[in-house]
Amino acid sequence: MKNKRIQDKTEGEMIRVKAVPNSSKKGIISQEGGVFKIGLNSPPQEGRANEELIEFLSDYLNIRKTNISIIKGINSRDKTILVRYR
């Protein structure tokens, strides 16, 4: 059975995220229905929360920030992230 939270793609893996900016807790809050809820300390202004999200995922997955892209939801809390491991 295929894992619903991570979808395989030829160029990497897609991860669905619900970002929670201005959160008192930084990190993965929960995982439900194939979506990771991730708390971020930064406000959703001028891309700061997106930058913090990419930095968090980079540290958590131990990969370069350049291998992580927000491909859907740049201005939304609901995001689709492309993670490349190469």
C-alpha positions as CSV (number, residue, x, y, z in Angstrom):
1,M,0.0,0.0,0.0
2,K,1.4,3.4,-1.0
3,N,2.1,5.9,1.8
4,K,-0.5,8.7,1.5
5,R,1.5,11.5,3.1
6,I,4.4,11.3,0.7
7,Q,3.8,10.9,-3.0
8,D,6.7,9.6,-5.2
9,K,7.7,11.7,-8.1
10,T,10.5,11.2,-10.6
11,E,12.3,14.4,-9.5
12,G,11.6,13.9,-5.8
13,E,8.8,13.5,-3.3
14,M,5.8,15.7,-2.6
15,I,4.9,16.5,0.9
16,R,1.7,18.3,1.9
17,V,2.0,20.8,4.8
18,K,-0.3,23.1,6.7
19,A,1.9,25.9,8.0
20,V,1.0,27.6,11.3
21,P,2.8,30.9,11.4
22,N,3.3,32.8,14.7
23,S,3.2,29.5,16.6
24,S,4.6,29.2,20.1
25,K,5.8,25.7,19.1
26,K,8.2,25.3,16.3
27,G,8.2,22.0,14.5
28,I,5.9,19.2,13.5
29,I,2.7,19.6,15.6
30,S,0.7,16.7,14.0
31,Q,0.2,14.6,11.0
32,E,-3.4,13.9,9.8
33,G,-4.9,12.8,6.5
34,G,-1.5,12.9,4.8
35,V,-0.8,16.5,5.8
36,F,1.9,17.6,8.2
37,K,1.0,20.5,10.5
38,I,4.2,22.5,11.1
39,G,4.4,25.3,13.6
40,L,6.6,28.3,12.7
41,N,7.7,31.2,14.9
42,S,7.8,33.7,12.0
43,P,4.9,35.8,10.8
44,P,3.4,35.2,7.4
45,Q,4.8,38.5,6.1
46,E,7.4,39.1,3.3
47,G,8.0,35.3,3.0
48,R,9.5,34.9,6.4
49,A,7.3,32.0,7.4
50,N,8.1,30.3,4.0
51,E,11.8,30.8,4.6
52,E,11.5,29.3,8.1
53,L,9.6,26.4,6.8
54,I,12.2,25.5,4.2
55,E,15.0,25.9,6.8
56,F,13.1,23.7,9.3
57,L,12.5,21.0,6.6
58,S,16.2,21.2,5.6
59,D,17.4,20.6,9.1
60,Y,14.7,17.9,9.8
61,L,15.4,16.0,6.7
62,N,19.2,16.7,6.7
63,I,19.3,18.0,3.1
64,R,20.2,21.3,1.5
65,K,17.7,24.1,1.4
66,T,18.1,24.3,-2.4
67,N,16.6,20.8,-2.6
68,I,13.3,22.0,-1.1
69,S,10.7,24.0,-3.1
70,I,7.3,25.2,-2.4
71,I,5.5,24.3,-5.6
72,K,1.9,25.2,-4.5
73,G,0.6,27.5,-1.8
74,I,3.3,30.1,-1.6
75,N,0.7,32.6,-0.2
76,S,-1.4,30.1,1.6
77,R,-1.0,28.0,4.8
78,D,-1.8,24.9,2.8
79,K,1.4,24.0,0.8
80,T,2.7,21.3,-1.4
81,I,6.5,20.9,-1.0
82,L,8.8,19.2,-3.5
83,V,11.8,17.5,-1.7
84,R,14.7,16.4,-3.9
85,Y,17.3,14.0,-2.3
86,R,19.9,14.3,-5.1
